[in-house]
Amino acid sequence: MRLSLYDALDDNIEALTRVVTVVHPMYHLWDIIHEVVLIQEEDNHIWRFDKSGQFSSKSAYNAFFNGKVFFEPWKRLWKSWAPGKCKVFLWLAIRNRCWTADRLAKRGLPHPSQCPLCDQAEEDVQHLLTSCVFAREFWFMVFQQYGWQGCVPSPHETSFADWWRKAIKKVRKDQRKDYNM
C-alpha cells in the first residue's frame, strides 16, 4: 500500500497511525546506529570460553556441553544387557524428556489431567516411574525376584535419577550390571 503524505494528513487518523507505526522503528534504529563509534584499529577477537581468550577445540567442546545433565551411572546404563529401546527410554526418563502429560500441557497438546494408572496425581515422568502406587508395586515385584526390596522407591521420591543413584548403591557390586539391565 502506498501512501502520500497528503493522504496521511488529510483527516485520516488510521492512515497516519499506519505511517507512524512503520516509520517510528526506522528512526529508532537510526538513533541506535548513529551512536556507534567506529575506531580505526584492527579487530581483537577474544574467545570468552577460555581464560587465555584463545580459541581451542577443547574449550569449544567444553562450552558446547556447558550445563549438561550429569548422571553418574550413564556408562553402566549404556553397557547394560537391556535392549536398546529400554536404554533409550531410561535415558529419556532420566533427562525428563518422555512425552508425559506435563510436557504435553506445556506445548498446548491434549493430555490426561491425572495419572492414567492411579488417578491420584498429575502425570509426569517422576510420578509414573517412582511415586505412583502402581509403579512402586511394579518395582517391588521386580526387585523381590533379586532380593533388592530395599531399592523400591518411597512414595515421596521427587527425581527418578536421584532414586536410581541411591538404589544402585544398595545393590552389591557384583549385581550392579544386573540392576542396570
C-alpha positions in Angstrom: 0.0 0.0 0.0 1.4 3.4 -1.0 0.5 6.5 0.9 1.4 10.0 0.1 2.0 12.5 2.9 -1.1 14.4 1.8 -3.2 11.2 2.1 -1.9 10.6 5.6 -2.5 14.1 6.9 -5.9 14.5 5.2 -8.0 13.9 8.3 -7.3 10.2 8.0 -6.1 9.1 11.5 -6.0 5.4 10.6 -3.6 6.0 7.7 -1.5 8.4 9.8 -1.2 5.8 12.5 0.0 3.2 10.0 2.7 5.6 8.7 3.9 6.4 12.2 3.9 2.6 13.1 6.2 1.9 10.1 8.4 5.0 10.3 9.0 5.0 14.1 11.1 1.8 14.3 13.3 3.1 11.4 14.0 6.3 13.3 14.7 4.3 16.5 17.2 2.1 14.5 18.8 5.2 13.1 19.3 6.6 16.6 21.0 3.3 17.7 23.3 3.1 14.7 24.2 6.8 14.9 25.6 6.3 18.5 28.0 3.6 17.3 31.6 4.9 17.4 34.0 3.3 15.0 37.7 3.3 15.6 40.5 2.8 13.1 42.1 -0.2 14.8 42.4 -3.9 14.0 39.7 -6.1 15.4 40.6 -8.1 18.5 39.0 -11.5 18.8 38.5 -12.8 22.3 37.2 -16.4 22.9 35.2 -16.0 26.1 35.1 -19.7 26.9 38.8 -19.9 27.7 40.9 -18.0 30.3 43.5 -17.1 27.7 40.9 -15.7 25.3 42.2 -18.0 22.6 40.0 -20.5 20.7 40.7 -24.2 21.1 38.7 -27.3 20.1 38.8 -28.4 23.8 37.3 -25.1 25.0 34.7 -25.2 22.3 33.8 -28.8 23.2 33.5 -27.8 26.9 31.4 -24.7 26.0 29.1 -26.8 23.9 28.4 -29.2 26.9 28.2 -26.5 29.5 25.1 -27.1 31.6 24.9 -30.8 30.6 23.0 -33.3 32.6 25.3 -35.3 34.8 24.2 -38.8 35.6 26.9 -40.9 37.2 25.6 -44.4 36.2 25.3 -43.5 32.5 28.1 -45.8 31.4 26.5 -48.7 33.3 23.2 -47.8 31.6 24.6 -47.9 28.1 26.7 -51.0 28.8 23.8 -52.9 30.3 22.3 -56.0 28.8 18.9 -54.3 28.3 17.5 -53.9 24.8 18.4 -50.6 23.1 14.9 -49.2 23.3 14.9 -49.8 27.1 18.2 -48.0 27.4 16.9 -45.1 25.4 13.7 -44.9 27.4 15.6 -44.8 30.7 17.9 -42.1 29.3 14.9 -40.0 28.3 13.3 -40.6 31.7 16.5 -39.5 33.5 16.6 -36.4 31.4 12.8 -35.8 31.8 12.2 -36.0 28.1 9.4 -38.5 28.0 6.1 -37.3 26.5 4.1 -37.2 29.7 1.1 -35.0 30.4 3.2 -32.3 32.0 5.3 -31.9 28.8 2.2 -32.2 26.5 0.5 -29.4 28.5 3.5 -27.1 28.1 3.0 -27.4 24.4 -0.7 -27.0 24.4 -1.4 -30.6 23.3 -4.2 -32.7 24.6 -3.3 -34.7 27.7 -4.8 -36.5 30.7 -5.3 -34.4 33.8 -4.3 -37.2 36.2 -2.1 -40.3 36.1 -3.9 -42.9 34.0 -2.8 -45.7 36.4 -3.7 -44.4 39.8 -5.8 -41.2 39.1 -4.3 -39.7 42.2 -1.7 -37.2 40.9 -0.7 -35.3 37.8 1.2 -37.3 35.3 4.9 -36.7 34.9 7.8 -39.0 34.4 8.8 -38.8 38.1 5.4 -39.9 39.2 5.0 -42.6 36.6 8.3 -44.2 37.4 8.7 -43.6 41.2 5.8 -42.3 43.2 2.8 -43.8 41.5 1.4 -46.7 43.7 1.4 -49.0 40.6 5.0 -48.1 39.7 6.1 -48.8 43.3 4.3 -52.2 43.2 5.9 -53.0 39.9 9.4 -52.2 41.3 8.7 -54.2 44.4 7.7 -57.3 42.3 10.7 -57.0 40.1 13.2 -56.3 42.9 11.8 -59.1 45.0 13.0 -61.6 42.5 16.6 -60.5 43.1 16.3 -59.7 46.8 16.5 -56.0 46.3 13.3 -54.9 48.1 15.3 -52.1 49.8 15.6 -50.4 46.4 11.9 -49.8 45.9 11.2 -46.1 45.6 9.5 -44.3 48.5 6.2 -42.5 47.8 8.0 -39.2 48.3 10.7 -39.6 45.6 11.0 -36.4 43.5 13.5 -37.5 41.0 13.8 -40.7 39.0 17.6 -40.2 38.5 18.2 -39.5 42.2 16.2 -42.6 43.2 18.2 -44.7 40.7 21.5 -43.3 42.1 20.5 -44.1 45.7 19.1 -47.5 44.9 22.1 -48.7 42.9 24.3 -48.1 46.0 22.1 -50.6 47.9 22.9 -53.4 45.4 26.0 -55.5 45.8 28.8 -54.6 43.3 28.7 -58.0 41.6 24.9 -57.5 40.9 25.0 -53.9 39.6 25.2 -54.9 36.0 22.0 -57.0 36.5 20.4 -54.0 38.3 21.1 -51.8 35.3 19.7 -54.5 33.0 
